[in-house]
């Protein structure tokens, strides 16, 4: 009888030990595109950053992950004179495994690069 209970407990534990993800995102841009004085240079450029935590220790703070993703975007797509990021979107995916023992933050920043007329 004990073996059956132990087996049942083991099966339930393994089936409940999975990962889940939470997605969140926001759009924030200070570039005003309310006049026809610009052209799109590139659309949907992206940057990514990841931070992992074990029992809440390690990685970067969430704000630092967003900043790292933005730096990754700008490193791959440096802005020139009269250019700016527009339509900026920040997506954060938080994955939790083993009942929240390991948390992984994946941050994706995407934007369009516009160039204003001189």
Biopython code that builds the backbone (N, CA, C, O; Angstrom):
import numpy as np
from Bio.PDB.StructureBuilder import StructureBuilder

atoms = [
    (1, "UNK", "N", (0.823, -1.195, 0.000)),
    (1, "UNK", "CA", (0.000, 0.000, 0.000)),
    (1, "UNK", "C", (0.863, 1.253, 0.000)),
    (1, "UNK", "O", (0.570, 2.212, -0.714)),
    (2, "UNK", "N", (1.933, 1.247, 0.804)),
    (2, "UNK", "CA", (2.817, 2.410, 0.848)),
    (2, "UNK", "C", (3.447, 2.673, -0.515)),
    (2, "UNK", "O", (3.641, 3.825, -0.904)),
    (3, "UNK", "N", (3.760, 1.620, -1.226)),
    (3, "UNK", "CA", (4.381, 1.772, -2.537)),
    (3, "UNK", "C", (3.453, 2.487, -3.500)),
    (3, "UNK", "O", (3.894, 3.329, -4.282)),
    (4, "UNK", "N", (2.164, 2.156, -3.448)),
    (4, "UNK", "CA", (1.192, 2.816, -4.326)),
    (4, "UNK", "C", (1.075, 4.296, -3.988)),
    (4, "UNK", "O", (1.020, 5.126, -4.895)),
    (5, "UNK", "N", (1.037, 4.643, -2.714)),
    (5, "UNK", "CA", (0.952, 6.049, -2.302)),
    (5, "UNK", "C", (2.208, 6.820, -2.715)),
    (5, "UNK", "O", (2.136, 7.956, -3.184)),
    (6, "UNK", "N", (3.345, 6.177, -2.529)),
    (6, "UNK", "CA", (4.602, 6.813, -2.899)),
    (6, "UNK", "C", (4.672, 7.019, -4.412)),
    (6, "UNK", "O", (5.101, 8.076, -4.875)),
    (7, "UNK", "N", (4.256, 6.026, -5.173)),
    (7, "UNK", "CA", (4.234, 6.138, -6.629)),
    (7, "UNK", "C", (3.271, 7.234, -7.069)),
    (7, "UNK", "O", (3.602, 8.035, -7.944)),
    (8, "UNK", "N", (2.084, 7.276, -6.471)),
    (8, "UNK", "CA", (1.100, 8.311, -6.804)),
    (8, "UNK", "C", (1.655, 9.694, -6.494)),
    (8, "UNK", "O", (1.510, 10.613, -7.299)),
    (9, "UNK", "N", (2.284, 9.851, -5.343)),
    (9, "UNK", "CA", (2.876, 11.129, -4.965)),
    (9, "UNK", "C", (3.987, 11.529, -5.936)),
    (9, "UNK", "O", (4.113, 12.700, -6.292)),
    (10, "UNK", "N", (4.783, 10.566, -6.358)),
    (10, "UNK", "CA", (5.852, 10.836, -7.316)),
    (10, "UNK", "C", (5.289, 11.275, -8.660)),
    (10, "UNK", "O", (5.781, 12.237, -9.250)),
    (11, "UNK", "N", (4.280, 10.597, -9.145)),
    (11, "UNK", "CA", (3.663, 10.955, -10.428)),
    (11, "UNK", "C", (3.039, 12.349, -10.357)),
    (11, "UNK", "O", (3.202, 13.140, -11.286)),
    (12, "UNK", "N", (2.343, 12.656, -9.295)),
    (12, "UNK", "CA", (1.729, 13.982, -9.132)),
    (12, "UNK", "C", (2.808, 15.055, -9.059)),
    (12, "UNK", "O", (2.666, 16.114, -9.670)),
    (13, "UNK", "N", (3.874, 14.799, -8.326)),
    (13, "UNK", "CA", (4.961, 15.775, -8.207)),
    (13, "UNK", "C", (5.594, 16.059, -9.550)),
    (13, "UNK", "O", (5.824, 17.218, -9.896)),
    (14, "UNK", "N", (5.876, 15.027, -10.304)),
    (14, "UNK", "CA", (6.513, 15.212, -11.610)),
    (14, "UNK", "C", (5.573, 15.931, -12.570)),
    (14, "UNK", "O", (6.013, 16.785, -13.339)),
    (15, "UNK", "N", (4.303, 15.602, -12.536)),
    (15, "UNK", "CA", (3.373, 16.253, -13.460)),
    (15, "UNK", "C", (3.145, 17.717, -13.111)),
    (15, "UNK", "O", (2.846, 18.518, -13.997)),
    (16, "UNK", "N", (3.280, 18.082, -11.848)),
    (16, "UNK", "CA", (3.113, 19.479, -11.451)),
    (16, "UNK", "C", (4.393, 20.289, -11.593)),
    (16, "UNK", "O", (4.348, 21.518, -11.561)),
    (17, "UNK", "N", (5.513, 19.634, -11.748)),
    (17, "UNK", "CA", (6.785, 20.325, -11.906)),
    (17, "UNK", "C", (6.990, 20.611, -13.381)),
    (17, "UNK", "O", (7.570, 19.813, -14.117)),
    (18, "UNK", "N", (6.508, 21.746, -13.785)),
    (18, "UNK", "CA", (6.670, 22.170, -15.175)),
    (18, "UNK", "C", (7.011, 23.645, -15.158)),
    (18, "UNK", "O", (7.224, 24.231, -14.097)),
    (19, "UNK", "N", (7.062, 24.225, -16.305)),
    (19, "UNK", "CA", (7.356, 25.653, -16.341)),
    (19, "UNK", "C", (6.124, 26.385, -16.868)),
    (19, "UNK", "O", (5.288, 25.815, -17.570)),
    (20, "UNK", "N", (6.042, 27.633, -16.517)),
    (20, "UNK", "CA", (4.994, 28.466, -17.072)),
    (20, "UNK", "C", (5.612, 29.807, -17.393)),
    (20, "UNK", "O", (6.656, 30.171, -16.852)),
    (21, "UNK", "N", (4.964, 30.536, -18.274)),
    (21, "UNK", "CA", (5.518, 31.820, -18.712)),
    (21, "UNK", "C", (4.461, 32.900, -18.587)),
    (21, "UNK", "O", (3.269, 32.658, -18.776)),
    (22, "UNK", "N", (4.920, 34.082, -18.268)),
    (22, "UNK", "CA", (4.060, 35.255, -18.187)),
    (22, "UNK", "C", (4.592, 36.262, -19.196)),
    (22, "UNK", "O", (5.780, 36.584, -19.190)),
    (23, "UNK", "N", (3.732, 36.748, -20.044)),
    (23, "UNK", "CA", (4.139, 37.730, -21.044)),
    (23, "UNK", "C", (3.571, 39.086, -20.659)),
    (23, "UNK", "O", (2.426, 39.203, -20.223)),
    (24, "UNK", "N", (4.385, 40.086, -20.828)),
    (24, "UNK", "CA", (3.887, 41.440, -20.640)),
    (24, "UNK", "C", (4.597, 42.339, -21.635)),
    (24, "UNK", "O", (5.674, 42.004, -22.129)),
    (25, "UNK", "N", (4.010, 43.448, -21.919)),
    (25, "UNK", "CA", (4.630, 44.360, -22.871)),
    (25, "UNK", "C", (4.057, 45.745, -22.724)),
    (25, "UNK", "O", (2.999, 45.942, -22.126)),
    (26, "UNK", "N", (4.773, 46.706, -23.278)),
    (26, "UNK", "CA", (4.290, 48.070, -23.240)),
    (26, "UNK", "C", (4.874, 48.808, -24.424)),
    (26, "UNK", "O", (5.865, 48.376, -25.014)),
    (27, "UNK", "N", (4.263, 49.910, -24.764)),
    (27, "UNK", "CA", (4.761, 50.736, -25.838)),
    (27, "UNK", "C", (5.028, 52.110, -25.277)),
    (27, "UNK", "O", (4.176, 52.709, -24.620)),
    (28, "UNK", "N", (6.222, 52.602, -25.542)),
    (28, "UNK", "CA", (6.596, 53.904, -25.031)),
    (28, "UNK", "C", (7.549, 54.543, -26.024)),
    (28, "UNK", "O", (8.596, 53.971, -26.329)),
    (29, "UNK", "N", (7.213, 55.694, -26.524)),
    (29, "UNK", "CA", (8.077, 56.384, -27.468)),
    (29, "UNK", "C", (7.854, 57.874, -27.324)),
    (29, "UNK", "O", (6.719, 58.339, -27.218)),
    (30, "UNK", "N", (8.953, 58.623, -27.323)),
    (30, "UNK", "CA", (8.821, 60.071, -27.227)),
    (30, "UNK", "C", (8.959, 60.742, -28.585)),
    (30, "UNK", "O", (8.922, 61.970, -28.674)),
    (31, "UNK", "N", (9.116, 59.962, -29.634)),
    (31, "UNK", "CA", (9.246, 60.512, -30.973)),
    (31, "UNK", "C", (7.869, 60.852, -31.515)),
    (31, "UNK", "O", (6.987, 59.995, -31.580)),
    (32, "UNK", "N", (7.691, 62.114, -31.904)),
    (32, "UNK", "CA", (6.402, 62.570, -32.441)),
    (32, "UNK", "C", (6.398, 62.401, -33.959)),
    (32, "UNK", "O", (7.201, 63.008, -34.667)),
    (33, "UNK", "N", (5.500, 61.583, -34.434)),
    (33, "UNK", "CA", (5.378, 61.346, -35.873)),
    (33, "UNK", "C", (4.065, 61.908, -36.391)),
    (33, "UNK", "O", (3.348, 61.250, -37.145)),
    (34, "UNK", "N", (3.756, 63.133, -35.978)),
    (34, "UNK", "CA", (2.474, 63.715, -36.350)),
    (34, "UNK", "C", (2.570, 64.615, -37.573)),
    (34, "UNK", "O", (1.575, 65.228, -37.957)),
    (35, "UNK", "N", (3.737, 64.710, -38.194)),
    (35, "UNK", "CA", (3.889, 65.482, -39.426)),
    (35, "UNK", "C", (4.571, 64.603, -40.462)),
    (35, "UNK", "O", (5.187, 63.592, -40.127)),
    (36, "UNK", "N", (4.457, 64.996, -41.711)),
    (36, "UNK", "CA", (5.071, 64.214, -42.795)),
    (36, "UNK", "C", (6.499, 64.698, -43.053)),
    (36, "UNK", "O", (6.856, 64.995, -44.193)),
    (37, "UNK", "N", (7.308, 64.779, -42.013)),
    (37, "UNK", "CA", (8.675, 65.275, -42.150)),
    (37, "UNK", "C", (9.714, 64.202, -41.851)),
    (37, "UNK", "O", (10.805, 64.514, -41.371)),
    (38, "UNK", "N", (9.393, 62.959, -42.125)),
    (38, "UNK", "CA", (10.310, 61.865, -41.820)),
    (38, "UNK", "C", (10.128, 60.739, -42.820)),
    (38, "UNK", "O", (9.125, 60.670, -43.529)),
    (39, "UNK", "N", (11.119, 59.858, -42.862)),
    (39, "UNK", "CA", (11.025, 58.627, -43.656)),
    (39, "UNK", "C", (11.455, 57.471, -42.750)),
    (39, "UNK", "O", (12.236, 57.648, -41.815)),
    (40, "UNK", "N", (10.929, 56.294, -43.051)),
    (40, "UNK", "CA", (11.344, 55.098, -42.325)),
    (40, "UNK", "C", (12.654, 54.600, -42.932)),
    (40, "UNK", "O", (12.735, 54.352, -44.135)),
    (41, "UNK", "N", (13.673, 54.457, -42.095)),
    (41, "UNK", "CA", (14.962, 53.928, -42.537)),
    (41, "UNK", "C", (14.953, 52.412, -42.416)),
    (41, "UNK", "O", (15.315, 51.709, -43.359)),
    (42, "UNK", "N", (14.539, 51.904, -41.253)),
    (42, "UNK", "CA", (14.401, 50.469, -41.004)),
    (42, "UNK", "C", (13.160, 50.262, -40.166)),
    (42, "UNK", "O", (12.814, 51.084, -39.318)),
    (43, "UNK", "N", (12.498, 49.152, -40.419)),
    (43, "UNK", "CA", (11.328, 48.810, -39.626)),
    (43, "UNK", "C", (11.611, 47.537, -38.842)),
    (43, "UNK", "O", (12.308, 46.634, -39.305)),
    (44, "UNK", "N", (11.052, 47.496, -37.650)),
    (44, "UNK", "CA", (11.085, 46.320, -36.779)),
    (44, "UNK", "C", (12.507, 45.838, -36.483)),
    (44, "UNK", "O", (12.808, 44.656, -36.649)),
    (45, "UNK", "N", (13.375, 46.741, -36.047)),
    (45, "UNK", "CA", (14.692, 46.337, -35.561)),
    (45, "UNK", "C", (14.515, 45.829, -34.131)),
    (45, "UNK", "O", (13.639, 46.301, -33.406)),
    (46, "UNK", "N", (15.343, 44.870, -33.729)),
    (46, "UNK", "CA", (15.117, 44.224, -32.438)),
    (46, "UNK", "C", (16.401, 44.077, -31.630)),
    (46, "UNK", "O", (17.495, 43.960, -32.182)),
    (47, "UNK", "N", (16.240, 44.087, -30.325)),
    (47, "UNK", "CA", (17.312, 43.802, -29.385)),
    (47, "UNK", "C", (16.783, 42.856, -28.333)),
    (47, "UNK", "O", (15.581, 42.828, -28.066)),
    (48, "UNK", "N", (17.681, 42.069, -27.725)),
    (48, "UNK", "CA", (17.249, 41.067, -26.759)),
    (48, "UNK", "C", (18.224, 41.022, -25.594)),
    (48, "UNK", "O", (19.426, 41.224, -25.768)),
    (49, "UNK", "N", (17.703, 40.757, -24.418)),
    (49, "UNK", "CA", (18.528, 40.527, -23.230)),
    (49, "UNK", "C", (17.844, 39.478, -22.368)),
    (49, "UNK", "O", (16.619, 39.358, -22.368)),
    (50, "UNK", "N", (18.647, 38.725, -21.637)),
    (50, "UNK", "CA", (18.141, 37.652, -20.788)),
    (50, "UNK", "C", (18.803, 37.719, -19.419)),
    (50, "UNK", "O", (19.994, 38.009, -19.304)),
    (51, "UNK", "N", (18.024, 37.450, -18.395)),
    (51, "UNK", "CA", (18.550, 37.349, -17.032)),
    (51, "UNK", "C", (17.908, 36.138, -16.379)),
    (51, "UNK", "O", (16.707, 35.907, -16.520)),
    (52, "UNK", "N", (18.712, 35.370, -15.667)),
    (52, "UNK", "CA", (18.214, 34.177, -14.979)),
    (52, "UNK", "C", (18.454, 34.323, -13.481)),
    (52, "UNK", "O", (19.469, 34.868, -13.047)),
    (53, "UNK", "N", (17.504, 33.828, -12.709)),
    (53, "UNK", "CA", (17.574, 33.895, -11.253)),
    (53, "UNK", "C", (17.388, 32.498, -10.678)),
    (53, "UNK", "O", (16.527, 31.743, -11.132)),
    (54, "UNK", "N", (18.183, 32.161, -9.695)),
    (54, "UNK", "CA", (18.018, 30.915, -8.951)),
    (54, "UNK", "C", (17.697, 31.309, -7.518)),
    (54, "UNK", "O", (18.527, 31.911, -6.836)),
    (55, "UNK", "N", (16.502, 30.974, -7.062)),
    (55, "UNK", "CA", (16.003, 31.365, -5.745)),
    (55, "UNK", "C", (16.075, 32.877, -5.548)),
    (55, "UNK", "O", (16.357, 33.360, -4.452)),
    (56, "UNK", "N", (15.814, 33.620, -6.634)),
    (56, "UNK", "CA", (15.798, 35.080, -6.563)),
    (56, "UNK", "C", (17.163, 35.727, -6.593)),
    (56, "UNK", "O", (17.270, 36.945, -6.454)),
    (57, "UNK", "N", (18.212, 34.937, -6.774)),
    (57, "UNK", "CA", (19.572, 35.476, -6.772)),
    (57, "UNK", "C", (20.167, 35.340, -8.167)),
    (57, "UNK", "O", (20.050, 34.297, -8.809)),
    (58, "UNK", "N", (20.806, 36.409, -8.621)),
    (58, "UNK", "CA", (21.502, 36.373, -9.903)),
    (58, "UNK", "C", (20.845, 37.268, -10.916)),
    (58, "UNK", "O", (19.843, 37.923, -10.628)),
    (59, "UNK", "N", (21.409, 37.297, -12.100)),
    (59, "UNK", "CA", (20.857, 38.066, -13.202)),
    (59, "UNK", "C", (20.921, 39.557, -12.975)),
    (59, "UNK", "O", (21.739, 40.055, -12.202)),
    (60, "UNK", "N", (20.050, 40.251, -13.658)),
    (60, "UNK", "CA", (19.948, 41.697, -13.582)),
    (60, "UNK", "C", (18.557, 42.063, -13.101)),
    (60, "UNK", "O", (17.637, 41.250, -13.192)),
    (61, "UNK", "N", (18.391, 43.267, -12.592)),
    (61, "UNK", "CA", (17.051, 43.729, -12.260)),
    (61, "UNK", "C", (16.274, 43.905, -13.558)),
    (61, "UNK", "O", (16.872, 44.039, -14.625)),
    (62, "UNK", "N", (14.948, 43.906, -13.475)),
    (62, "UNK", "CA", (14.116, 43.975, -14.669)),
    (62, "UNK", "C", (14.429, 45.234, -15.472)),
    (62, "UNK", "O", (14.511, 45.171, -16.699)),
    (63, "UNK", "N", (14.606, 46.372, -14.809)),
    (63, "UNK", "CA", (14.935, 47.604, -15.536)),
    (63, "UNK", "C", (16.256, 47.458, -16.275)),
    (63, "UNK", "O", (16.399, 47.958, -17.391)),
    (64, "UNK", "N", (17.223, 46.779, -15.669)),
    (64, "UNK", "CA", (18.514, 46.583, -16.318)),
    (64, "UNK", "C", (18.389, 45.648, -17.520)),
    (64, "UNK", "O", (19.127, 45.797, -18.494)),
    (65, "UNK", "N", (17.475, 44.696, -17.466)),
    (65, "UNK", "CA", (17.262, 43.800, -18.597)),
    (65, "UNK", "C", (16.697, 44.588, -19.771)),
    (65, "UNK", "O", (17.104, 44.374, -20.913)),
    (66, "UNK", "N", (15.772, 45.491, -19.505)),
    (66, "UNK", "CA", (15.205, 46.327, -20.563)),
    (66, "UNK", "C", (16.286, 47.221, -21.150)),
    (66, "UNK", "O", (16.381, 47.363, -22.369)),
    (67, "UNK", "N", (17.103, 47.825, -20.290)),
    (67, "UNK", "CA", (18.187, 48.682, -20.758)),
    (67, "UNK", "C", (19.185, 47.885, -21.596)),
    (67, "UNK", "O", (19.655, 48.377, -22.622)),
    (68, "UNK", "N", (19.511, 46.674, -21.181)),
    (68, "UNK", "CA", (20.441, 45.825, -21.942)),
    (68, "UNK", "C", (19.868, 45.467, -23.312)),
    (68, "UNK", "O", (20.599, 45.425, -24.301)),
    (69, "UNK", "N", (18.572, 45.212, -23.369)),
    (69, "UNK", "CA", (17.936, 44.899, -24.652)),
    (69, "UNK", "C", (17.966, 46.122, -25.577)),
    (69, "UNK", "O", (18.187, 45.991, -26.781)),
    (70, "UNK", "N", (17.745, 47.295, -25.013)),
    (70, "UNK", "CA", (17.802, 48.523, -25.826)),
    (70, "UNK", "C", (19.224, 48.761, -26.332)),
    (70, "UNK", "O", (19.418, 49.145, -27.486)),
    (71, "UNK", "N", (20.216, 48.534, -25.472)),
    (71, "UNK", "CA", (21.608, 48.680, -25.892)),
    (71, "UNK", "C", (21.956, 47.682, -26.989)),
    (71, "UNK", "O", (22.702, 48.013, -27.910)),
    (72, "UNK", "N", (21.421, 46.453, -26.902)),
    (72, "UNK", "CA", (21.637, 45.456, -27.936)),
    (72, "UNK", "C", (21.040, 45.918, -29.268)),
    (72, "UNK", "O", (21.651, 45.743, -30.322)),
    (73, "UNK", "N", (19.857, 46.500, -29.212)),
    (73, "UNK", "CA", (19.205, 47.024, -30.415)),
    (73, "UNK", "C", (20.060, 48.130, -31.044)),
    (73, "UNK", "O", (20.285, 48.128, -32.254)),
    (74, "UNK", "N", (20.533, 49.069, -30.225)),
    (74, "UNK", "CA", (21.306, 50.195, -30.742)),
    (74, "UNK", "C", (22.708, 49.780, -31.192)),
    (74, "UNK", "O", (23.280, 50.404, -32.085)),
    (75, "UNK", "N", (23.258, 48.742, -30.589)),
    (75, "UNK", "CA", (24.566, 48.250, -31.015)),
    (75, "UNK", "C", (24.480, 47.660, -32.420)),
    (75, "UNK", "O", (25.378, 47.864, -33.237)),
    (76, "UNK", "N", (23.418, 46.940, -32.695)),
    (76, "UNK", "CA", (23.229, 46.340, -34.010)),
    (76, "UNK", "C", (22.735, 47.357, -35.039)),
    (76, "UNK", "O", (22.921, 47.167, -36.241)),
    (77, "UNK", "N", (22.105, 48.436, -34.568)),
    (77, "UNK", "CA", (21.529, 49.453, -35.461)),
    (77, "UNK", "C", (21.859, 50.844, -34.936)),
    (77, "UNK", "O", (20.972, 51.518, -34.412)),
    (78, "UNK", "N", (23.105, 51.296, -35.057)),
    (78, "UNK", "CA", (23.450, 52.620, -34.524)),
    (78, "UNK", "C", (22.699, 53.730, -35.253)),
    (78, "UNK", "O", (22.516, 53.688, -36.469)),
    (79, "UNK", "N", (22.274, 54.713, -34.481)),
    (79, "UNK", "CA", (21.536, 55.843, -35.061)),
    (79, "UNK", "C", (22.508, 56.865, -35.633)),
    (79, "UNK", "O", (23.574, 57.113, -35.070)),
    (80, "UNK", "N", (22.124, 57.447, -36.751)),
    (80, "UNK", "CA", (22.912, 58.505, -37.384)),
    (80, "UNK", "C", (22.248, 59.840, -37.089)),
    (80, "UNK", "O", (21.239, 59.900, -36.387)),
    (81, "UNK", "N", (22.819, 60.910, -37.630)),
    (81, "UNK", "CA", (22.255, 62.245, -37.434)),
    (81, "UNK", "C", (20.819, 62.304, -37.952)),
    (81, "UNK", "O", (20.508, 61.747, -39.005)),
    (82, "UNK", "N", (19.966, 62.971, -37.218)),
    (82, "UNK", "CA", (18.540, 63.165, -37.545)),
    (82, "UNK", "C", (17.722, 61.873, -37.501)),
    (82, "UNK", "O", (16.603, 61.841, -38.014)),
    (83, "UNK", "N", (18.249, 60.825, -36.907)),
    (83, "UNK", "CA", (17.505, 59.577, -36.783)),
    (83, "UNK", "C", (17.057, 59.383, -35.344)),
    (83, "UNK", "O", (17.685, 59.867, -34.402)),
    (84, "UNK", "N", (15.955, 58.661, -35.203)),
    (84, "UNK", "CA", (15.408, 58.377, -33.875)),
    (84, "UNK", "C", (14.652, 57.056, -33.914)),
    (84, "UNK", "O", (14.258, 56.571, -34.975)),
    (85, "UNK", "N", (14.460, 56.491, -32.728)),
    (85, "UNK", "CA", (13.622, 55.290, -32.603)),
    (85, "UNK", "C", (12.170, 55.724, -32.487)),
    (85, "UNK", "O", (11.852, 56.682, -31.783)),
    (86, "UNK", "N", (11.303, 55.023, -33.175)),
    (86, "UNK", "CA", (9.867, 55.301, -33.099)),
    (86, "UNK", "C", (9.129, 53.975, -32.944)),
    (86, "UNK", "O", (9.656, 52.914, -33.277)),
    (87, "UNK", "N", (7.923, 54.052, -32.441)),
    (87, "UNK", "CA", (7.077, 52.865, -32.264)),
    (87, "UNK", "C", (7.796, 51.795, -31.440)),
    (87, "UNK", "O", (7.812, 50.619, -31.806)),
    (88, "UNK", "N", (8.379, 52.214, -30.341)),
    (88, "UNK", "CA", (9.151, 51.314, -29.486)),
    (88, "UNK", "C", (8.195, 50.401, -28.717)),
    (88, "UNK", "O", (7.218, 50.858, -28.124)),
    (89, "UNK", "N", (8.494, 49.116, -28.741)),
    (89, "UNK", "CA", (7.696, 48.131, -28.020)),
    (89, "UNK", "C", (8.640, 47.291, -27.163)),
    (89, "UNK", "O", (9.663, 46.809, -27.648)),
    (90, "UNK", "N", (8.292, 47.119, -25.892)),
    (90, "UNK", "CA", (9.071, 46.304, -24.969)),
    (90, "UNK", "C", (8.211, 45.105, -24.573)),
    (90, "UNK", "O", (7.114, 45.266, -24.038)),
    (91, "UNK", "N", (8.717, 43.914, -24.839)),
    (91, "UNK", "CA", (8.036, 42.678, -24.450)),
    (91, "UNK", "C", (8.927, 41.935, -23.465)),
    (91, "UNK", "O", (10.117, 41.741, -23.710)),
    (92, "UNK", "N", (8.339, 41.526, -22.357)),
    (92, "UNK", "CA", (9.075, 40.773, -21.346)),
    (92, "UNK", "C", (8.375, 39.436, -21.163)),
    (92, "UNK", "O", (7.169, 39.370, -20.925)),
    (93, "UNK", "N", (9.155, 38.381, -21.280)),
    (93, "UNK", "CA", (8.630, 37.036, -21.043)),
    (93, "UNK", "C", (9.324, 36.496, -19.794)),
    (93, "UNK", "O", (10.549, 36.389, -19.754)),
    (94, "UNK", "N", (8.543, 36.162, -18.788)),
    (94, "UNK", "CA", (9.070, 35.614, -17.545)),
    (94, "UNK", "C", (8.708, 34.135, -17.496)),
    (94, "UNK", "O", (7.531, 33.776, -17.517)),
    (95, "UNK", "N", (9.713, 33.293, -17.432)),
    (95, "UNK", "CA", (9.491, 31.849, -17.343)),
    (95, "UNK", "C", (9.893, 31.374, -15.955)),
    (95, "UNK", "O", (10.982, 31.680, -15.468)),
    (96, "UNK", "N", (9.001, 30.623, -15.328)),
    (96, "UNK", "CA", (9.262, 30.064, -14.003)),
    (96, "UNK", "C", (9.275, 28.553, -14.112)),
    (96, "UNK", "O", (8.375, 27.953, -14.699)),
    (97, "UNK", "N", (10.303, 27.942, -13.542)),
    (97, "UNK", "CA", (10.371, 26.486, -13.534)),
    (97, "UNK", "C", (10.588, 26.000, -12.110)),
    (97, "UNK", "O", (11.077, 26.734, -11.251)),
    (98, "UNK", "N", (10.226, 24.786, -11.885)),
    (98, "UNK", "CA", (10.388, 24.144, -10.587)),
    (98, "UNK", "C", (9.788, 24.991, -9.460)),
    (98, "UNK", "O", (10.465, 25.323, -8.486)),
    (99, "UNK", "N", (8.518, 25.330, -9.610)),
    (99, "UNK", "CA", (7.755, 26.083, -8.608)),
    (99, "UNK", "C", (8.390, 27.435, -8.303)),
    (99, "UNK", "O", (8.358, 27.892, -7.161)),
    (100, "UNK", "N", (8.957, 28.068, -9.302)),
    (100, "UNK", "CA", (9.530, 29.398, -9.123)),
    (100, "UNK", "C", (10.940, 29.405, -8.584)),
    (100, "UNK", "O", (11.454, 30.463, -8.221)),
    (101, "UNK", "N", (11.574, 28.263, -8.524)),
    (101, "UNK", "CA", (12.958, 28.221, -8.039)),
    (101, "UNK", "C", (13.885, 28.874, -9.056)),
    (101, "UNK", "O", (14.815, 29.590, -8.686)),
    (102, "UNK", "N", (13.628, 28.625, -10.336)),
    (102, "UNK", "CA", (14.425, 29.233, -11.401)),
    (102, "UNK", "C", (13.505, 30.144, -12.212)),
    (102, "UNK", "O", (12.487, 29.698, -12.740)),
    (103, "UNK", "N", (13.867, 31.406, -12.305)),
    (103, "UNK", "CA", (13.111, 32.384, -13.090)),
    (103, "UNK", "C", (14.006, 32.928, -14.187)),
    (103, "UNK", "O", (15.170, 33.248, -13.944)),
    (104, "UNK", "N", (13.468, 33.033, -15.389)),
    (104, "UNK", "CA", (14.211, 33.576, -16.515)),
    (104, "UNK", "C", (13.422, 34.735, -17.110)),
    (104, "UNK", "O", (12.247, 34.593, -17.450)),
    (105, "UNK", "N", (14.077, 35.876, -17.231)),
    (105, "UNK", "CA", (13.480, 37.060, -17.849)),
    (105, "UNK", "C", (14.084, 37.230, -19.232)),
    (105, "UNK", "O", (15.296, 37.401, -19.364)),
    (106, "UNK", "N", (13.258, 37.184, -20.257)),
    (106, "UNK", "CA", (13.684, 37.471, -21.624)),
    (106, "UNK", "C", (13.017, 38.769, -22.034)),
    (106, "UNK", "O", (11.791, 38.877, -22.015)),
    (107, "UNK", "N", (13.813, 39.746, -22.400)),
    (107, "UNK", "CA", (13.288, 41.043, -22.788)),
    (107, "UNK", "C", (13.595, 41.290, -24.256)),
    (107, "UNK", "O", (14.729, 41.117, -24.702)),
    (108, "UNK", "N", (12.584, 41.691, -24.995)),
    (108, "UNK", "CA", (12.728, 41.999, -26.408)),
    (108, "UNK", "C", (12.287, 43.449, -26.618)),
    (108, "UNK", "O", (11.182, 43.831, -26.234)),
    (109, "UNK", "N", (13.147, 44.237, -27.222)),
    (109, "UNK", "CA", (12.813, 45.621, -27.561)),
    (109, "UNK", "C", (12.806, 45.703, -29.080)),
    (109, "UNK", "O", (13.789, 45.343, -29.728)),
    (110, "UNK", "N", (11.704, 46.175, -29.647)),
    (110, "UNK", "CA", (11.634, 46.365, -31.089)),
    (110, "UNK", "C", (11.189, 47.795, -31.371)),
    (110, "UNK", "O", (10.469, 48.407, -30.582)),
    (111, "UNK", "N", (11.630, 48.307, -32.504)),
    (111, "UNK", "CA", (11.328, 49.691, -32.863)),
    (111, "UNK", "C", (11.516, 49.887, -34.352)),
    (111, "UNK", "O", (12.044, 49.018, -35.047)),
    (112, "UNK", "N", (11.083, 51.022, -34.826)),
    (112, "UNK", "CA", (11.343, 51.471, -36.175)),
    (112, "UNK", "C", (12.346, 52.611, -36.092)),
    (112, "UNK", "O", (12.318, 53.403, -35.150)),
    (113, "UNK", "N", (13.234, 52.693, -37.079)),
    (113, "UNK", "CA", (14.172, 53.809, -37.135)),
    (113, "UNK", "C", (13.665, 54.780, -38.192)),
    (113, "UNK", "O", (13.451, 54.414, -39.347)),
    (114, "UNK", "N", (13.479, 56.011, -37.772)),
    (114, "UNK", "CA", (13.019, 57.049, -38.688)),
    (114, "UNK", "C", (14.090, 58.119, -38.809)),
    (114, "UNK", "O", (14.892, 58.325, -37.899)),
    (115, "UNK", "N", (14.088, 58.792, -39.949)),
    (115, "UNK", "CA", (15.014, 59.897, -40.187)),
    (115, "UNK", "C", (14.184, 61.128, -40.540)),
    (115, "UNK", "O", (13.350, 61.104, -41.445)),
    (116, "UNK", "N", (14.438, 62.192, -39.805)),
    (116, "UNK", "CA", (13.708, 63.437, -40.023)),
    (116, "UNK", "C", (14.378, 64.279, -41.085)),
    (116, "UNK", "O", (15.603, 64.299, -41.200)),
    (117, "UNK", "N", (13.552, 64.985, -41.871)),
    (117, "UNK", "CA", (14.084, 65.895, -42.890)),
    (117, "UNK", "C", (14.823, 67.044, -42.216)),
    (117, "UNK", "O", (14.453, 67.484, -41.127)),
    (118, "UNK", "N", (15.831, 67.501, -42.853)),
    (118, "UNK", "CA", (16.627, 68.590, -42.263)),
    (118, "UNK", "C", (16.030, 69.918, -42.483)),
    (118, "UNK", "O", (16.586, 70.925, -42.045)),
]
sb = StructureBuilder()
sb.init_structure("model")
sb.init_model(0)
sb.init_chain("A")
sb.init_seg("    ")
for serial, (resi, resn, name, xyz) in enumerate(atoms, 1):
    if name == "N":
        sb.init_residue(resn, " ", resi, " ")
    sb.init_atom(name, np.array(xyz, "f"), 0.0, 1.0, " ", f" {name:<3s}", serial, name[0])
structure = sb.get_structure()
